[in-house]
Amino acid sequence: MSKFTEVLEESKKTTVAEKIKNQLDDKSYEDFQAALANPGVSAAAIQRALKALGVTTSAMTIQRMREEQ
């Protein structure tokens, strides 16, 4: 296999959900999922909490994730 093909295969896009899961520990990811399912927690609040943990995303992305559940 060529180096180009190796790099091409490695550069597959990961989704925001995958990035969040990869960057959070298991308990934090469970808490994120619970917040996502709780309409009393705003998308902006979830976005701010993720940002504080080093995960950059937008409140709109969080809202779309909620709608996909």
All heavy atoms as a GROMACS GRO file, in nm:
protein
  531
    1MET      N    1   0.084  -0.116   0.000
    1MET     CA    2   0.000   0.000   0.000
    1MET      C    3   0.090   0.124   0.000
    1MET      O    4   0.190   0.130   0.070
    1MET     CB    5  -0.088  -0.003   0.126
    1MET     CG    6  -0.177   0.116   0.138
    1MET     SD    7  -0.278   0.121   0.288
    1MET     CE    8  -0.360  -0.036   0.289
    2SER      N    9   0.050   0.225  -0.075
    2SER     CA   10   0.130   0.348  -0.083
    2SER      C   11   0.109   0.435   0.040
    2SER      O   12   0.009   0.422   0.111
    2SER     CB   13   0.090   0.427  -0.208
    2SER     OG   14  -0.035   0.489  -0.190
    3LYS      N   15   0.203   0.524   0.063
    3LYS     CA   16   0.190   0.618   0.176
    3LYS      C   17   0.068   0.707   0.158
    3LYS      O   18  -0.001   0.740   0.253
    3LYS     CB   19   0.316   0.702   0.189
    3LYS     CG   20   0.433   0.622   0.240
    3LYS     CD   21   0.551   0.713   0.264
    3LYS     CE   22   0.668   0.627   0.306
    3LYS     NZ   23   0.723   0.667   0.433
    4PHE      N   24   0.041   0.745   0.034
    4PHE     CA   25  -0.075   0.829   0.006
    4PHE      C   26  -0.203   0.758   0.049
    4PHE      O   27  -0.289   0.817   0.116
    4PHE     CB   28  -0.082   0.863  -0.144
    4PHE     CG   29  -0.204   0.943  -0.180
    4PHE    CD1   30  -0.208   1.080  -0.158
    4PHE    CD2   31  -0.315   0.882  -0.234
    4PHE    CE1   32  -0.321   1.154  -0.190
    4PHE    CE2   33  -0.429   0.954  -0.267
    4PHE     CZ   34  -0.431   1.091  -0.244
    5THR      N   35  -0.217   0.632   0.015
    5THR     CA   36  -0.336   0.555   0.050
    5THR      C   37  -0.347   0.541   0.201
    5THR      O   38  -0.457   0.552   0.257
    5THR     CB   39  -0.333   0.417  -0.016
    5THR    OG1   40  -0.324   0.434  -0.158
    5THR    CG2   41  -0.457   0.337   0.016
    6GLU      N   42  -0.235   0.520   0.269
    6GLU     CA   43  -0.236   0.509   0.415
    6GLU      C   44  -0.288   0.638   0.479
    6GLU      O   45  -0.373   0.635   0.568
    6GLU     CB   46  -0.096   0.479   0.468
    6GLU     CG   47  -0.049   0.339   0.440
    6GLU     CD   48   0.094   0.316   0.486
    6GLU    OE1   49   0.145   0.393   0.569
    6GLU    OE2   50   0.155   0.220   0.438
    7VAL      N   51  -0.237   0.752   0.432
    7VAL     CA   52  -0.279   0.881   0.486
    7VAL      C   53  -0.425   0.907   0.454
    7VAL      O   54  -0.501   0.956   0.537
    7VAL     CB   55  -0.189   0.995   0.433
    7VAL    CG1   56  -0.245   1.131   0.471
    7VAL    CG2   57  -0.048   0.979   0.483
    8LEU      N   58  -0.464   0.872   0.333
    8LEU     CA   59  -0.603   0.891   0.291
    8LEU      C   60  -0.698   0.813   0.380
    8LEU      O   61  -0.802   0.864   0.423
    8LEU     CB   62  -0.619   0.849   0.145
    8LEU     CG   63  -0.751   0.880   0.078
    8LEU    CD1   64  -0.776   1.029   0.075
    8LEU    CD2   65  -0.750   0.823  -0.063
    9GLU      N   66  -0.663   0.691   0.412
    9GLU     CA   67  -0.748   0.608   0.498
    9GLU      C   68  -0.749   0.658   0.641
    9GLU      O   69  -0.850   0.647   0.710
    9GLU     CB   70  -0.702   0.462   0.492
    9GLU     CG   71  -0.734   0.397   0.359
    9GLU     CD   72  -0.688   0.252   0.352
    9GLU    OE1   73  -0.631   0.202   0.450
    9GLU    OE2   74  -0.710   0.190   0.247
   10GLU      N   75  -0.639   0.714   0.688
   10GLU     CA   76  -0.631   0.765   0.823
   10GLU      C   77  -0.709   0.894   0.842
   10GLU      O   78  -0.747   0.928   0.952
   10GLU     CB   79  -0.485   0.789   0.864
   10GLU     CG   80  -0.407   0.663   0.884
   10GLU     CD   81  -0.261   0.691   0.914
   10GLU    OE1   82  -0.224   0.808   0.936
   10GLU    OE2   83  -0.184   0.594   0.915
   11SER      N   84  -0.731   0.969   0.736
   11SER     CA   85  -0.791   1.101   0.747
   11SER      C   86  -0.944   1.098   0.739
   11SER      O   87  -1.005   1.198   0.704
   11SER     CB   88  -0.735   1.193   0.638
   11SER     OG   89  -0.775   1.147   0.511
   12LYS      N   90  -1.004   0.987   0.774
   12LYS     CA   91  -1.149   0.981   0.775
   12LYS      C   92  -1.203   1.077   0.880
   12LYS      O   93  -1.149   1.088   0.988
   12LYS     CB   94  -1.196   0.838   0.805
   12LYS     CG   95  -1.160   0.740   0.697
   12LYS     CD   96  -1.203   0.601   0.734
   12LYS     CE   97  -1.157   0.505   0.626
   12LYS     NZ   98  -1.178   0.367   0.663
   13LYS      N   99  -1.310   1.145   0.846
   13LYS     CA  100  -1.370   1.243   0.936
   13LYS      C  101  -1.438   1.172   1.053
   13LYS      O  102  -1.507   1.073   1.035
   13LYS     CB  103  -1.473   1.326   0.862
   13LYS     CG  104  -1.426   1.459   0.819
   13LYS     CD  105  -1.541   1.542   0.770
   13LYS     CE  106  -1.502   1.688   0.775
   13LYS     NZ  107  -1.610   1.772   0.728
   14THR      N  108  -1.418   1.228   1.170
   14THR     CA  109  -1.493   1.180   1.286
   14THR      C  110  -1.605   1.278   1.314
   14THR      O  111  -1.591   1.397   1.292
   14THR     CB  112  -1.402   1.166   1.410
   14THR    OG1  113  -1.343   1.294   1.438
   14THR    CG2  114  -1.292   1.065   1.390
   15THR      N  115  -1.714   1.226   1.363
   15THR     CA  116  -1.828   1.312   1.394
   15THR      C  117  -1.804   1.386   1.525
   15THR      O  118  -1.716   1.348   1.604
   15THR     CB  119  -1.957   1.229   1.406
   15THR    OG1  120  -1.944   1.142   1.520
   15THR    CG2  121  -1.984   1.147   1.280
   16VAL      N  122  -1.882   1.487   1.549
   16VAL     CA  123  -1.872   1.562   1.674
   16VAL      C  124  -1.900   1.469   1.791
   16VAL      O  125  -1.832   1.474   1.894
   16VAL     CB  126  -1.968   1.683   1.674
   16VAL    CG1  127  -1.969   1.751   1.809
   16VAL    CG2  128  -1.930   1.781   1.565
   17ALA      N  129  -1.999   1.383   1.776
   17ALA     CA  130  -2.034   1.289   1.883
   17ALA      C  131  -1.915   1.199   1.916
   17ALA      O  132  -1.887   1.172   2.033
   17ALA     CB  133  -2.156   1.206   1.844
   18GLU      N  134  -1.844   1.153   1.813
   18GLU     CA  135  -1.725   1.068   1.835
   18GLU      C  136  -1.614   1.147   1.903
   18GLU      O  137  -1.548   1.095   1.994
   18GLU     CB  138  -1.675   1.011   1.703
   18GLU     CG  139  -1.766   0.909   1.641
   18GLU     CD  140  -1.725   0.870   1.500
   18GLU    OE1  141  -1.665   0.953   1.429
   18GLU    OE2  142  -1.756   0.757   1.461
   19LYS      N  143  -1.595   1.271   1.862
   19LYS     CA  144  -1.493   1.354   1.925
   19LYS      C  145  -1.524   1.377   2.073
   19LYS      O  146  -1.435   1.370   2.157
   19LYS     CB  147  -1.482   1.490   1.854
   19LYS     CG  148  -1.418   1.482   1.718
   19LYS     CD  149  -1.413   1.619   1.654
   19LYS     CE  150  -1.362   1.609   1.512
   19LYS     NZ  151  -1.361   1.738   1.445
   20ILE      N  152  -1.650   1.404   2.102
   20ILE     CA  153  -1.690   1.425   2.241
   20ILE      C  154  -1.664   1.299   2.323
   20ILE      O  155  -1.605   1.304   2.430
   20ILE     CB  156  -1.837   1.469   2.250
   20ILE    CG1  157  -1.855   1.608   2.190
   20ILE    CG2  158  -1.888   1.465   2.394
   20ILE    CD1  159  -1.999   1.652   2.172
   21LYS      N  160  -1.706   1.186   2.270
   21LYS     CA  161  -1.688   1.059   2.341
   21LYS      C  162  -1.540   1.029   2.363
   21LYS      O  163  -1.501   0.982   2.469
   21LYS     CB  164  -1.754   0.945   2.265
   21LYS     CG  165  -1.754   0.815   2.343
   21LYS     CD  166  -1.839   0.711   2.278
   21LYS     CE  167  -1.845   0.589   2.370
   21LYS     NZ  168  -1.935   0.488   2.321
   22ASN      N  169  -1.458   1.059   2.264
   22ASN     CA  170  -1.314   1.032   2.275
   22ASN      C  171  -1.245   1.124   2.375
   22ASN      O  172  -1.145   1.085   2.435
   22ASN     CB  173  -1.246   1.044   2.138
   22ASN     CG  174  -1.287   0.934   2.043
   22ASN    OD1  175  -1.330   0.827   2.085
   22ASN    ND2  176  -1.273   0.959   1.915
   23GLN      N  177  -1.295   1.244   2.392
   23GLN     CA  178  -1.228   1.341   2.478
   23GLN      C  179  -1.276   1.338   2.624
   23GLN      O  180  -1.207   1.390   2.711
   23GLN     CB  181  -1.243   1.482   2.421
   23GLN     CG  182  -1.165   1.500   2.294
   23GLN     CD  183  -1.168   1.643   2.243
   23GLN    OE1  184  -1.244   1.725   2.289
   23GLN    NE2  185  -1.084   1.670   2.145
   24LEU      N  186  -1.391   1.278   2.649
   24LEU     CA  187  -1.443   1.273   2.785
   24LEU      C  188  -1.418   1.136   2.848
   24LEU      O  189  -1.416   1.035   2.778
   24LEU     CB  190  -1.594   1.301   2.786
   24LEU     CG  191  -1.640   1.436   2.734
   24LEU    CD1  192  -1.793   1.445   2.740
   24LEU    CD2  193  -1.577   1.549   2.814
   25ASP      N  194  -1.404   1.136   2.980
   25ASP     CA  195  -1.397   1.007   3.049
   25ASP      C  196  -1.537   0.946   3.050
   25ASP      O  197  -1.635   1.013   3.017
   25ASP     CB  198  -1.341   1.024   3.191
   25ASP     CG  199  -1.427   1.116   3.275
   25ASP    OD1  200  -1.532   1.069   3.326
   25ASP    OD2  201  -1.391   1.234   3.291
   26ASP      N  202  -1.547   0.819   3.086
   26ASP     CA  203  -1.675   0.748   3.078
   26ASP      C  204  -1.786   0.815   3.159
   26ASP      O  205  -1.898   0.832   3.110
   26ASP     CB  206  -1.659   0.602   3.123
   26ASP     CG  207  -1.575   0.521   3.026
   26ASP    OD1  208  -1.562   0.563   2.909
   26ASP    OD2  209  -1.524   0.415   3.067
   27LYS      N  210  -1.757   0.854   3.282
   27LYS     CA  211  -1.858   0.916   3.367
   27LYS      C  212  -1.902   1.052   3.310
   27LYS      O  213  -2.022   1.083   3.307
   27LYS     CB  214  -1.804   0.933   3.510
   27LYS     CG  215  -1.902   0.996   3.606
   27LYS     CD  216  -2.027   0.913   3.623
   27LYS     CE  217  -2.119   0.978   3.727
   27LYS     NZ  218  -2.259   0.956   3.697
   28SER      N  219  -1.807   1.131   3.263
   28SER     CA  220  -1.841   1.261   3.204
   28SER      C  221  -1.926   1.242   3.079
   28SER      O  222  -2.019   1.319   3.054
   28SER     CB  223  -1.715   1.340   3.170
   28SER     OG  224  -1.648   1.376   3.288
   29TYR      N  225  -1.896   1.139   3.000
   29TYR     CA  226  -1.975   1.114   2.880
   29TYR      C  227  -2.118   1.074   2.918
   29TYR      O  228  -2.214   1.118   2.853
   29TYR     CB  229  -1.910   1.007   2.793
   29TYR     CG  230  -1.982   0.989   2.662
   29TYR    CD1  231  -1.975   1.087   2.563
   29TYR    CD2  232  -2.060   0.876   2.638
   29TYR    CE1  233  -2.043   1.073   2.443
   29TYR    CE2  234  -2.127   0.861   2.519
   29TYR     CZ  235  -2.119   0.959   2.422
   29TYR     OH  236  -2.188   0.944   2.304
   30GLU      N  237  -2.133   0.995   3.023
   30GLU     CA  238  -2.267   0.959   3.071
   30GLU      C  239  -2.343   1.084   3.114
   30GLU      O  240  -2.462   1.099   3.084
   30GLU     CB  241  -2.257   0.862   3.188
   30GLU     CG  242  -2.214   0.722   3.150
   30GLU     CD  243  -2.196   0.633   3.273
   30GLU    OE1  244  -2.249   0.666   3.382
   30GLU    OE2  245  -2.124   0.532   3.260
   31ASP      N  246  -2.273   1.174   3.186
   31ASP     CA  247  -2.336   1.298   3.230
   31ASP      C  248  -2.374   1.386   3.110
   31ASP      O  249  -2.479   1.450   3.110
   31ASP     CB  250  -2.244   1.375   3.325
   31ASP     CG  251  -2.226   1.304   3.459
   31ASP    OD1  252  -2.305   1.214   3.490
   31ASP    OD2  253  -2.131   1.342   3.531
   32PHE      N  254  -2.288   1.388   3.009
   32PHE     CA  255  -2.318   1.462   2.886
   32PHE      C  256  -2.444   1.406   2.820
   32PHE      O  257  -2.533   1.482   2.781
   32PHE     CB  258  -2.200   1.456   2.790
   32PHE     CG  259  -2.235   1.491   2.648
   32PHE    CD1  260  -2.262   1.622   2.612
   32PHE    CD2  261  -2.242   1.393   2.550
   32PHE    CE1  262  -2.296   1.655   2.482
   32PHE    CE2  263  -2.274   1.425   2.420
   32PHE     CZ  264  -2.302   1.555   2.386
   33GLN      N  265  -2.453   1.275   2.811
   33GLN     CA  266  -2.571   1.211   2.749
   33GLN      C  267  -2.698   1.244   2.828
   33GLN      O  268  -2.802   1.270   2.770
   33GLN     CB  269  -2.552   1.059   2.743
   33GLN     CG  270  -2.447   1.015   2.644
   33GLN     CD  271  -2.494   1.027   2.500
   33GLN    OE1  272  -2.542   1.132   2.456
   33GLN    NE2  273  -2.479   0.921   2.426
   34ALA      N  274  -2.687   1.245   2.962
   34ALA     CA  275  -2.803   1.277   3.046
   34ALA      C  276  -2.845   1.423   3.025
   34ALA      O  277  -2.964   1.453   3.015
   34ALA     CB  278  -2.769   1.252   3.193
   35ALA      N  279  -2.748   1.512   3.017
   35ALA     CA  280  -2.778   1.654   2.993
   35ALA      C  281  -2.841   1.672   2.855
   35ALA      O  282  -2.934   1.753   2.839
   35ALA     CB  283  -2.651   1.738   3.005
   36LEU      N  284  -2.792   1.599   2.758
   36LEU     CA  285  -2.846   1.606   2.622
   36LEU      C  286  -2.993   1.565   2.620
   36LEU      O  287  -3.074   1.625   2.550
   36LEU     CB  288  -2.762   1.516   2.531
   36LEU     CG  289  -2.763   1.543   2.383
   36LEU    CD1  290  -2.711   1.682   2.350
   36LEU    CD2  291  -2.678   1.438   2.311
   37ALA      N  292  -3.027   1.465   2.701
   37ALA     CA  293  -3.165   1.414   2.705
   37ALA      C  294  -3.257   1.499   2.793
   37ALA      O  295  -3.378   1.486   2.786
   37ALA     CB  296  -3.164   1.270   2.756
   38ASN      N  297  -3.198   1.589   2.871
   38ASN     CA  298  -3.276   1.671   2.965
   38ASN      C  299  -3.309   1.806   2.900
   38ASN      O  300  -3.221   1.891   2.886
   38ASN     CB  301  -3.196   1.692   3.094
   38ASN     CG  302  -3.271   1.772   3.197
   38ASN    OD1  303  -3.377   1.827   3.172
   38ASN    ND2  304  -3.215   1.777   3.317
   39PRO      N  305  -3.436   1.829   2.865
   39PRO     CA  306  -3.471   1.957   2.802
   39PRO      C  307  -3.455   2.077   2.895
   39PRO      O  308  -3.452   2.191   2.849
   39PRO     CB  309  -3.617   1.939   2.760
   39PRO     CG  310  -3.667   1.825   2.841
   39PRO     CD  311  -3.550   1.740   2.878
   40GLY      N  312  -3.440   2.053   3.024
   40GLY     CA  313  -3.420   2.161   3.119
   40GLY      C  314  -3.278   2.218   3.116
   40GLY      O  315  -3.253   2.323   3.174
   41VAL      N  316  -3.188   2.148   3.050
   41VAL     CA  317  -3.049   2.195   3.037
   41VAL      C  318  -3.034   2.253   2.896
   41VAL      O  319  -3.055   2.181   2.797
   41VAL     CB  320  -2.948   2.080   3.058
   41VAL    CG1  321  -2.806   2.131   3.043
   41VAL    CG2  322  -2.968   2.015   3.193
   42SER      N  323  -3.002   2.379   2.887
   42SER     CA  324  -2.994   2.443   2.755
   42SER      C  325  -2.874   2.392   2.675
   42SER      O  326  -2.773   2.348   2.732
   42SER     CB  327  -2.984   2.595   2.769
   42SER     OG  328  -2.856   2.632   2.820
   43ALA      N  329  -2.887   2.399   2.544
   43ALA     CA  330  -2.777   2.360   2.455
   43ALA      C  331  -2.656   2.448   2.480
   43ALA      O  332  -2.542   2.401   2.476
   43ALA     CB  333  -2.822   2.369   2.310
   44ALA      N  334  -2.680   2.575   2.510
   44ALA     CA  335  -2.570   2.667   2.538
   44ALA      C  336  -2.495   2.626   2.665
   44ALA      O  337  -2.372   2.636   2.671
   44ALA     CB  338  -2.622   2.810   2.550
   45ALA      N  339  -2.568   2.581   2.767
   45ALA     CA  340  -2.504   2.537   2.891
   45ALA      C  341  -2.418   2.413   2.866
   45ALA      O  342  -2.306   2.401   2.918
   45ALA     CB  343  -2.608   2.509   2.998
   46ILE      N  344  -2.468   2.321   2.786
   46ILE     CA  345  -2.391   2.201   2.752
   46ILE      C  346  -2.267   2.240   2.674
   46ILE      O  347  -2.157   2.190   2.700
   46ILE     CB  348  -2.478   2.102   2.671
   46ILE    CG1  349  -2.593   2.050   2.757
   46ILE    CG2  350  -2.394   1.987   2.617
   46ILE    CD1  351  -2.697   1.971   2.682
   47GLN      N  352  -2.282   2.332   2.580
   47GLN     CA  353  -2.169   2.378   2.500
   47GLN      C  354  -2.062   2.442   2.589
   47GLN      O  355  -1.944   2.416   2.573
   47GLN     CB  356  -2.218   2.476   2.393
   47GLN     CG  357  -2.111   2.527   2.300
   47GLN     CD  358  -2.048   2.657   2.347
   47GLN    OE1  359  -2.108   2.738   2.416
   47GLN    NE2  360  -1.923   2.676   2.311
   48ARG      N  361  -2.104   2.522   2.684
   48ARG     CA  362  -2.007   2.587   2.775
   48ARG      C  363  -1.934   2.484   2.861
   48ARG      O  364  -1.814   2.494   2.883
   48ARG     CB  365  -2.078   2.690   2.863
   48ARG     CG  366  -2.112   2.818   2.791
   48ARG     CD  367  -2.158   2.927   2.887
   48ARG     NE  368  -2.271   2.888   2.971
   48ARG     CZ  369  -2.399   2.902   2.937
   48ARG    NH1  370  -2.430   2.956   2.820
   48ARG    NH2  371  -2.495   2.864   3.019
   49ALA      N  372  -2.007   2.384   2.908
   49ALA     CA  373  -1.945   2.279   2.990
   49ALA      C  374  -1.844   2.201   2.908
   49ALA      O  375  -1.733   2.171   2.955
   49ALA     CB  376  -2.052   2.186   3.046
   50LEU      N  377  -1.879   2.169   2.784
   50LEU     CA  378  -1.786   2.098   2.696
   50LEU      C  379  -1.662   2.183   2.670
   50LEU      O  380  -1.549   2.133   2.672
   50LEU     CB  381  -1.854   2.060   2.564
   50LEU     CG  382  -1.957   1.947   2.571
   50LEU    CD1  383  -2.030   1.935   2.438
   50LEU    CD2  384  -1.891   1.816   2.610
   51LYS      N  385  -1.683   2.312   2.647
   51LYS     CA  386  -1.571   2.402   2.620
   51LYS      C  387  -1.475   2.405   2.740
   51LYS      O  388  -1.353   2.404   2.722
   51LYS     CB  389  -1.622   2.542   2.589
   51LYS     CG  390  -1.512   2.639   2.551
   51LYS     CD  391  -1.569   2.775   2.514
   51LYS     CE  392  -1.456   2.870   2.476
   51LYS     NZ  393  -1.507   3.001   2.440
   52ALA      N  394  -1.530   2.406   2.860
   52ALA     CA  395  -1.448   2.407   2.981
   52ALA      C  396  -1.365   2.278   2.992
   52ALA      O  397  -1.259   2.278   3.054
   52ALA     CB  398  -1.536   2.423   3.104
   53LEU      N  399  -1.413   2.172   2.928
   53LEU     CA  400  -1.342   2.045   2.929
   53LEU      C  401  -1.253   2.027   2.806
   53LEU      O  402  -1.197   1.920   2.783
   53LEU     CB  403  -1.442   1.928   2.938
   53LEU     CG  404  -1.522   1.922   3.068
   53LEU    CD1  405  -1.634   1.820   3.056
   53LEU    CD2  406  -1.430   1.888   3.184
   54GLY      N  407  -1.244   2.131   2.724
   54GLY     CA  408  -1.155   2.127   2.608
   54GLY      C  409  -1.218   2.076   2.480
   54GLY      O  410  -1.149   2.049   2.383
   55VAL      N  411  -1.350   2.063   2.479
   55VAL     CA  412  -1.421   2.017   2.359
   55VAL      C  413  -1.488   2.137   2.294
   55VAL      O  414  -1.579   2.196   2.352
   55VAL     CB  415  -1.526   1.910   2.394
   55VAL    CG1  416  -1.596   1.862   2.267
   55VAL    CG2  417  -1.464   1.794   2.469
   56THR      N  418  -1.444   2.173   2.176
   56THR     CA  419  -1.500   2.289   2.107
   56THR      C  420  -1.611   2.246   2.013
   56THR      O  421  -1.591   2.162   1.926
   56THR     CB  422  -1.389   2.361   2.027
   56THR    OG1  423  -1.284   2.394   2.116
   56THR    CG2  424  -1.442   2.486   1.961
   57THR      N  425  -1.729   2.303   2.033
   57THR     CA  426  -1.844   2.280   1.947
   57THR      C  427  -1.939   2.398   1.965
   57THR      O  428  -1.916   2.484   2.049
   57THR     CB  429  -1.913   2.145   1.980
   57THR    OG1  430  -2.012   2.118   1.881
   57THR    CG2  431  -1.977   2.145   2.116
   58SER      N  432  -2.045   2.402   1.889
   58SER     CA  433  -2.141   2.512   1.901
   58SER      C  434  -2.270   2.464   1.967
   58SER      O  435  -2.300   2.344   1.968
   58SER     CB  436  -2.173   2.568   1.762
   58SER     OG  437  -2.250   2.474   1.688
   59ALA      N  438  -2.345   2.557   2.021
   59ALA     CA  439  -2.474   2.525   2.080
   59ALA      C  440  -2.569   2.468   1.974
   59ALA      O  441  -2.650   2.381   2.003
   59ALA     CB  442  -2.535   2.647   2.147
   60MET      N  443  -2.555   2.518   1.852
   60MET     CA  444  -2.640   2.468   1.743
   60MET      C  445  -2.610   2.320   1.714
   60MET      O  446  -2.702   2.242   1.688
   60MET     CB  447  -2.618   2.552   1.617
   60MET     CG  448  -2.721   2.528   1.513
   60MET     SD  449  -2.881   2.574   1.582
   60MET     CE  450  -2.986   2.525   1.452
   61THR      N  451  -2.485   2.283   1.721
   61THR     CA  452  -2.448   2.142   1.701
   61THR      C  453  -2.510   2.056   1.811
   61THR      O  454  -2.562   1.948   1.784
   61THR     CB  455  -2.295   2.126   1.700
   61THR    OG1  456  -2.243   2.202   1.591
   61THR    CG2  457  -2.255   1.981   1.685
   62ILE      N  458  -2.506   2.105   1.933
   62ILE     CA  459  -2.568   2.034   2.045
   62ILE      C  460  -2.718   2.019   2.021
   62ILE      O  461  -2.776   1.912   2.041
   62ILE     CB  462  -2.543   2.107   2.179
   62ILE    CG1  463  -2.393   2.120   2.207
   62ILE    CG2  464  -2.616   2.039   2.294
   62ILE    CD1  465  -2.318   1.991   2.218
   63GLN      N  466  -2.782   2.126   1.973
   63GLN     CA  467  -2.925   2.121   1.944
   63GLN      C  468  -2.955   2.017   1.836
   63GLN      O  469  -3.051   1.941   1.848
   63GLN     CB  470  -2.975   2.259   1.900
   63GLN     CG  471  -3.125   2.268   1.888
   63GLN     CD  472  -3.196   2.238   2.019
   63GLN    OE1  473  -3.154   2.278   2.127
   63GLN    NE2  474  -3.303   2.163   2.010
   64ARG      N  475  -2.873   2.012   1.733
   64ARG     CA  476  -2.893   1.911   1.627
   64ARG      C  477  -2.876   1.769   1.684
   64ARG      O  478  -2.950   1.678   1.646
   64ARG     CB  479  -2.795   1.933   1.512
   64ARG     CG  480  -2.841   2.041   1.416
   64ARG     CD  481  -2.760   2.038   1.287
   64ARG     NE  482  -2.619   2.068   1.310
   64ARG     CZ  483  -2.564   2.188   1.301
   64ARG    NH1  484  -2.638   2.292   1.269
   64ARG    NH2  485  -2.435   2.205   1.320
   65MET      N  486  -2.780   1.751   1.773
   65MET     CA  487  -2.761   1.620   1.835
   65MET      C  488  -2.885   1.580   1.914
   65MET      O  489  -2.925   1.463   1.911
   65MET     CB  490  -2.637   1.622   1.926
   65MET     CG  491  -2.507   1.633   1.851
   65MET     SD  492  -2.366   1.649   1.961
   65MET     CE  493  -2.351   1.480   2.018
   66ARG      N  494  -2.946   1.676   1.981
   66ARG     CA  495  -3.069   1.648   2.056
   66ARG      C  496  -3.181   1.604   1.962
   66ARG      O  497  -3.255   1.512   1.993
   66ARG     CB  498  -3.115   1.773   2.130
   66ARG     CG  499  -3.043   1.798   2.256
   66ARG     CD  500  -3.102   1.915   2.329
   66ARG     NE  501  -3.067   1.901   2.470
   66ARG     CZ  502  -3.072   1.998   2.555
   66ARG    NH1  503  -3.113   2.118   2.518
   66ARG    NH2  504  -3.038   1.979   2.680
   67GLU      N  505  -3.192   1.671   1.851
   67GLU     CA  506  -3.300   1.639   1.757
   67GLU      C  507  -3.280   1.502   1.692
   67GLU      O  508  -3.378   1.439   1.655
   67GLU     CB  509  -3.308   1.747   1.650
   67GLU     CG  510  -3.353   1.881   1.705
   67GLU     CD  511  -3.337   1.997   1.609
   67GLU    OE1  512  -3.288   1.976   1.496
   67GLU    OE2  513  -3.369   2.110   1.649
   68GLU      N  514  -3.156   1.457   1.684
   68GLU     CA  515  -3.127   1.327   1.623
   68GLU      C  516  -3.153   1.211   1.718
   68GLU      O  517  -3.161   1.097   1.674
   68GLU     CB  518  -2.982   1.323   1.576
   68GLU     CG  519  -2.955   1.414   1.459
   68GLU     CD  520  -2.808   1.425   1.423
   68GLU    OE1  521  -2.724   1.361   1.492
   68GLU    OE2  522  -2.774   1.498   1.328
   69GLN      N  523  -3.167   1.241   1.847
   69GLN     CA  524  -3.190   1.131   1.944
   69GLN      C  525  -3.327   1.074   1.931
   69GLN      O  526  -3.423   1.128   1.905
   69GLN     CB  527  -3.169   1.180   2.087
   69GLN     CG  528  -3.028   1.193   2.124
   69GLN     CD  529  -3.011   1.221   2.274
   69GLN    OE1  530  -3.100   1.268   2.342
   69GLN    NE2  531  -2.892   1.195   2.322
   0.00000   0.00000   0.00000
